Amino acid sequence: MTQAKNIAAQSLTPMDSSECQKLLAVLKILTTTKAEQADDIKLTIEVYRAQLEKYPADVVRYVLTTQANLSKWWPTWAELAARLDLLSSRRWKMMAVIDTQIEIKHRYQEPDG
């Protein structure tokens, strides 16, 4: 069960900050921002980067590299979060099931000695 937990945990590893920053910059170049967003884009990218650390690296990579194909506009956080949650939710559920199974195993395990 520990091996399953390690594999599940690896699938939830976040993207490193520099790669995330680069992908957000590419997305910015490929999309258009509304006039009121233009001044705040550096702050927006930093806030998005911090939020993206909560998601698996491969899911973040996929969402950021395909977003410009879905809309010409810079995405709201809600738009990105909806896609990220959809694509990573099974992994979080799998981790919760593994944790529950480990807890049950420990609870009913015979004490040594």
N, C-alpha and C positions, 0 to 999 in steps of 0.2 A: 504494500500500500504506500510505503514511503517513496518508492520509485515512481509510482503513478503521480504522487503529489509533486515530486521534483520535475517531472515532465510537464505537468499542468502549470506549475509555477514558471517554467521556462517559456511557455507559450504566452505568458502575461508580461514578459519583460518589456519595459518601456523603451522607447527610442532615445538615443543619446541626444543631448541638447543641440549640438552643432548640426547634426543631420536634420533635425526637426526645423531648426532656424532656416536652413537652406531650402527645404521643401516649402515652407511658408513663403519665403521670398520668391520662389519660382511661381507659386500659386498667385501671389500678388502681381507678378508680371503678366501672367496669363489671364487675369480677370480685371474687371473695371470696378473702381470704388466710386461711391456717390460722393459728391463734392464735400459734404460735411464729414465724411470719413477720412479724406485724404490727409488732413493734418494729424490725425491720431493713429496713423497706420503703424508707426514704430511701436507705440504702446500696445496697440491691438495685437500685433504679432507676438510681443512678449507675453501678453496675457494668454493668448491662444497656446503658445508653446508650453507655458506652465500647466494649462489644463490638459494638454495632450500627453503629458507625462503619466496620466492615470490610465492610459490605454496601451495595449500591446503594440510593439514597434511595427510589425508587418501590417496591422490593421490601419495604423496612422499613415503609413507609407501609401497603402492602397487608396485610402480616402483622399489624402492630399494630392496624389498624382492623377486622380480621376475626376476631382471636383470641377475643374475647368471645363470638362466635357459635358457637365450637367447644367451649368449656368455661366453666363458671361460675367456675372456679378460676384464680387468678393462675398463669401458666405458669412451668414450670421453664425454665432457660436451654436445656436439651436439647430441649425441645418447640419453642421458638422457633427455635433453630439448625437443627433438622431441616427446618422449613418454609423458612427463609431459604436454606439450602443448596440445597434442591430447586429453588427459584424462581430462584436466581442462578447455578447451576452452568453452564448453557449459555453465559452471558456470559463466565465465567472461562475456559472451554474455547475459546471463540472468540478471546479475547485471546491465549491460549497459541498457537493455530494461527497467528494473524497474526504474533506475535513470531517464531515458528519460520520462517515464510515470509520475513520481513525478514532474519533471520540467514542463511538459505540464499542469498538474493539478494545480500547483501553478501559472503558467502564466495566466491561464484563470479562476482562482477562483475569485469569486466576493469579492471585498474588504468589510471588516466589517464596518458597520455603516453608 
